[in-house]
Amino acid sequence: MGLGTFEFTVLLAVLELGENAYAVSILAAAQARTGRTPARGALYTTLARLEWKGLVRSRMGEATRVRGGKRKRYYRLTAAGQKALGAARSELLDRWRSLGRALEQWP
Protein backbone atom coordinates (compact mmCIF):
# COMPACT_ATOMS: atom_id res chain seq x y z
CA MET A 1 0.00 0.00 0.00
CA GLY A 2 1.85 3.08 -1.24
CA LEU A 3 1.31 6.49 0.29
CA GLY A 4 0.71 9.65 -1.65
CA THR A 5 2.78 12.70 -0.79
CA PHE A 6 -0.02 14.40 1.15
CA GLU A 7 -0.95 11.15 2.92
CA PHE A 8 2.68 10.81 3.98
CA THR A 9 2.73 14.42 5.22
CA VAL A 10 -0.48 13.94 7.20
CA LEU A 11 0.68 10.65 8.75
CA LEU A 12 3.98 12.23 9.73
CA ALA A 13 2.13 15.15 11.33
CA VAL A 14 -0.10 12.76 13.30
CA LEU A 15 2.99 10.91 14.51
CA GLU A 16 4.81 14.09 15.52
CA LEU A 17 1.80 15.71 17.20
CA GLY A 18 0.96 12.68 19.32
CA GLU A 19 -1.97 13.43 21.65
CA ASN A 20 -2.45 16.87 20.06
CA ALA A 21 -3.24 15.58 16.58
CA TYR A 22 -6.53 17.14 15.51
CA ALA A 23 -7.45 18.77 12.22
CA VAL A 24 -6.23 22.32 12.95
CA SER A 25 -2.90 21.17 14.41
CA ILE A 26 -2.37 18.65 11.59
CA LEU A 27 -3.11 21.36 9.02
CA ALA A 28 -0.60 23.72 10.69
CA ALA A 29 2.06 20.98 10.82
CA ALA A 30 1.50 20.14 7.15
CA GLN A 31 1.79 23.82 6.25
CA ALA A 32 5.00 24.21 8.28
CA ARG A 33 6.54 21.13 6.65
CA THR A 34 5.60 21.95 3.05
CA GLY A 35 5.37 25.73 3.00
CA ARG A 36 1.94 25.40 1.39
CA THR A 37 -1.52 25.77 2.90
CA PRO A 38 -3.56 22.65 2.20
CA ALA A 39 -7.30 23.05 1.79
CA ARG A 40 -9.27 21.90 4.84
CA GLY A 41 -11.44 19.74 2.61
CA ALA A 42 -8.35 17.95 1.28
CA LEU A 43 -7.20 17.32 4.85
CA TYR A 44 -10.57 15.93 5.99
CA THR A 45 -10.78 13.73 2.89
CA THR A 46 -7.25 12.45 3.48
CA LEU A 47 -7.89 11.78 7.18
CA ALA A 48 -11.06 9.85 6.31
CA ARG A 49 -9.19 7.83 3.69
CA LEU A 50 -6.33 7.09 6.12
CA GLU A 51 -8.86 5.96 8.72
CA TRP A 52 -10.63 3.77 6.15
CA LYS A 53 -7.25 2.21 5.27
CA GLY A 54 -6.65 1.54 8.97
CA LEU A 55 -3.59 3.79 9.19
CA VAL A 56 -5.10 6.19 11.75
CA ARG A 57 -7.88 6.00 14.31
CA SER A 58 -9.95 8.87 15.57
CA ARG A 59 -11.78 9.64 18.77
CA MET A 60 -13.93 12.54 19.87
CA GLY A 61 -12.62 14.80 22.63
CA GLU A 62 -14.70 16.58 25.22
CA ALA A 63 -16.86 19.58 24.37
CA THR A 64 -15.35 22.91 25.41
CA ARG A 65 -16.77 26.38 25.90
CA VAL A 66 -13.97 27.87 23.81
CA ARG A 67 -15.30 25.92 20.83
CA GLY A 68 -18.94 26.75 21.56
CA GLY A 69 -19.61 23.27 22.91
CA LYS A 70 -18.12 21.53 19.87
CA ARG A 71 -15.84 18.55 20.30
CA LYS A 72 -12.51 18.02 18.56
CA ARG A 73 -11.77 14.81 16.69
CA TYR A 74 -8.32 13.54 17.65
CA TYR A 75 -6.26 11.20 15.48
CA ARG A 76 -3.58 8.69 16.33
CA LEU A 77 -1.39 6.45 14.26
CA THR A 78 -2.14 2.73 14.25
CA ALA A 79 0.43 -0.05 14.00
CA ALA A 80 -0.42 -0.27 10.29
CA GLY A 81 0.19 3.49 10.00
CA GLN A 82 3.61 3.13 11.62
CA LYS A 83 4.41 0.29 9.24
CA ALA A 84 3.29 2.37 6.24
CA LEU A 85 5.51 5.27 7.33
CA GLY A 86 8.44 2.89 7.75
CA ALA A 87 7.87 1.44 4.29
CA ALA A 88 7.63 4.95 2.80
CA ARG A 89 10.88 5.90 4.55
CA SER A 90 12.64 2.84 3.14
CA GLU A 91 11.37 3.61 -0.34
CA LEU A 92 12.55 7.23 -0.11
CA LEU A 93 15.99 6.16 1.13
CA ASP A 94 16.29 3.68 -1.74
CA ARG A 95 15.41 6.43 -4.20
CA TRP A 96 18.02 8.78 -2.70
CA ARG A 97 20.69 6.06 -2.93
CA SER A 98 19.74 5.43 -6.55
CA LEU A 99 19.97 9.14 -7.27
CA GLY A 100 23.41 9.28 -5.66
CA ARG A 101 24.67 6.38 -7.81
CA ALA A 102 23.20 7.94 -10.95
CA LEU A 103 24.82 11.29 -10.23
CA GLU A 104 28.20 9.64 -9.62
CA GLN A 105 28.00 8.13 -13.11
CA TRP A 106 26.99 11.40 -14.74
CA PRO A 107 29.52 12.56 -17.34
Contacts in CASP RR format, 6 or more apart in sequence:
PFRMAT RR
TARGET T0000
AUTHOR 0000-0000-0000
METHOD contacts of the structure
MODEL  1
MGLGTFEFTVLLAVLELGENAYAVSILAAAQARTGRTPARGALYTTLARL
EWKGLVRSRMGEATRVRGGKRKRYYRLTAAGQKALGAARSELLDRWRSLG
RALEQWP
1 53 0 8 1.000
1 84 0 8 1.000
2 84 0 8 1.000
2 87 0 8 1.000
2 88 0 8 1.000
3 11 0 8 1.000
3 84 0 8 1.000
3 85 0 8 1.000
3 88 0 8 1.000
6 30 0 8 1.000
6 38 0 8 1.000
6 42 0 8 1.000
6 46 0 8 1.000
7 46 0 8 1.000
7 49 0 8 1.000
7 50 0 8 1.000
7 55 0 8 1.000
8 85 0 8 1.000
8 88 0 8 1.000
9 30 0 8 1.000
9 33 0 8 1.000
9 34 0 8 1.000
10 26 0 8 1.000
10 30 0 8 1.000
10 43 0 8 1.000
10 46 0 8 1.000
10 47 0 8 1.000
10 50 0 8 1.000
11 50 0 8 1.000
11 55 0 8 1.000
11 56 0 8 1.000
11 77 0 8 1.000
11 81 0 8 1.000
11 84 0 8 1.000
11 85 0 8 1.000
12 29 0 8 1.000
12 33 0 8 1.000
12 85 0 8 1.000
13 21 0 8 1.000
13 25 0 8 1.000
13 26 0 8 1.000
13 29 0 8 1.000
13 30 0 8 1.000
13 33 0 8 1.000
14 21 0 8 1.000
14 26 0 8 1.000
14 56 0 8 1.000
14 75 0 8 1.000
14 76 0 8 1.000
14 77 0 8 1.000
15 77 0 8 1.000
15 82 0 8 1.000
15 85 0 8 1.000
16 29 0 8 1.000
17 25 0 8 1.000
17 26 0 8 1.000
17 29 0 8 1.000
18 76 0 8 1.000
19 74 0 8 1.000
19 76 0 8 1.000
20 74 0 8 1.000
21 74 0 8 1.000
21 75 0 8 1.000
21 76 0 8 1.000
22 72 0 8 1.000
22 73 0 8 1.000
22 74 0 8 1.000
22 75 0 8 1.000
23 40 0 8 1.000
23 43 0 8 1.000
23 44 0 8 1.000
23 47 0 8 1.000
23 72 0 8 1.000
23 73 0 8 1.000
26 43 0 8 1.000
26 47 0 8 1.000
26 75 0 8 1.000
27 37 0 8 1.000
27 38 0 8 1.000
27 40 0 8 1.000
27 43 0 8 1.000
30 38 0 8 1.000
30 43 0 8 1.000
31 37 0 8 1.000
31 38 0 8 1.000
47 56 0 8 1.000
47 58 0 8 1.000
47 75 0 8 1.000
50 56 0 8 1.000
50 81 0 8 1.000
51 57 0 8 1.000
51 58 0 8 1.000
51 75 0 8 1.000
53 80 0 8 1.000
54 78 0 8 1.000
54 80 0 8 1.000
54 81 0 8 1.000
55 77 0 8 1.000
55 78 0 8 1.000
55 80 0 8 1.000
55 81 0 8 1.000
55 84 0 8 1.000
56 75 0 8 1.000
56 76 0 8 1.000
56 77 0 8 1.000
56 78 0 8 1.000
56 81 0 8 1.000
57 75 0 8 1.000
57 76 0 8 1.000
57 78 0 8 1.000
58 73 0 8 1.000
58 74 0 8 1.000
58 75 0 8 1.000
58 76 0 8 1.000
59 73 0 8 1.000
59 74 0 8 1.000
59 76 0 8 1.000
60 71 0 8 1.000
60 72 0 8 1.000
60 73 0 8 1.000
60 74 0 8 1.000
61 71 0 8 1.000
61 72 0 8 1.000
61 73 0 8 1.000
61 74 0 8 1.000
62 71 0 8 1.000
63 69 0 8 1.000
63 70 0 8 1.000
63 71 0 8 1.000
64 70 0 8 1.000
64 71 0 8 1.000
64 72 0 8 1.000
77 85 0 8 1.000
END
